[in-house]
Amino acid sequence: MTLRFVGIDPNTGGEGSPTVWVEEESADLVLQGEEADELLQALVGSTEWVAGHKTGIPAHERVIRIPARMVPILREACNAAERAAAEHHDVR
């Protein structure tokens, strides 16, 4: 597995911070972020966002928060993921 570092929260103080990588072989985005608080998790988990789709947050998934100031980093990561997918002919 090869991770390509894309960026970290520009306001980081040197501790754990929201970070974005692209996994080169799968072209998946890999995100590290602050776990959402209980109120946000409850909202996400109890809302039927897509008609007929089961509500709730599966045990193997987490809701995380990525600061808006990281939008340019996420955009760069999306571009890198598209390039990696094209290189591996793994268009998802």
ChimeraX attribute file (.defattr): number of C-alpha atoms within 10 A of each C-alpha:
attribute: neighborCount
match mode: 1-to-1
recipient: residues
	/A:1	7
	/A:2	10
	/A:3	15
	/A:4	17
	/A:5	13
	/A:6	18
	/A:7	16
	/A:8	19
	/A:9	19
	/A:10	13
	/A:11	11
	/A:12	11
	/A:13	8
	/A:14	6
	/A:15	6
	/A:16	12
	/A:17	16
	/A:18	20
	/A:19	20
	/A:20	23
	/A:21	25
	/A:22	24
	/A:23	17
	/A:24	19
	/A:25	15
	/A:26	17
	/A:27	25
	/A:28	19
	/A:29	18
	/A:30	15
	/A:31	16
	/A:32	15
	/A:33	18
	/A:34	14
	/A:35	13
	/A:36	15
	/A:37	11
	/A:38	9
	/A:39	9
	/A:40	14
	/A:41	16
	/A:42	13
	/A:43	11
	/A:44	16
	/A:45	16
	/A:46	13
	/A:47	12
	/A:48	13
	/A:49	11
	/A:50	8
	/A:51	7
	/A:52	7
	/A:53	9
	/A:54	13
	/A:55	14
	/A:56	14
	/A:57	14
	/A:58	9
	/A:59	6
	/A:60	5
	/A:61	7
	/A:62	12
	/A:63	15
	/A:64	16
	/A:65	15
	/A:66	20
	/A:67	13
	/A:68	10
	/A:69	11
	/A:70	18
	/A:71	12
	/A:72	11
	/A:73	19
	/A:74	21
	/A:75	12
	/A:76	17
	/A:77	23
	/A:78	18
	/A:79	13
	/A:80	21
	/A:81	23
	/A:82	18
	/A:83	15
	/A:84	20
	/A:85	18
	/A:86	13
	/A:87	13
	/A:88	13
	/A:89	10
	/A:90	12
	/A:91	13
	/A:92	9
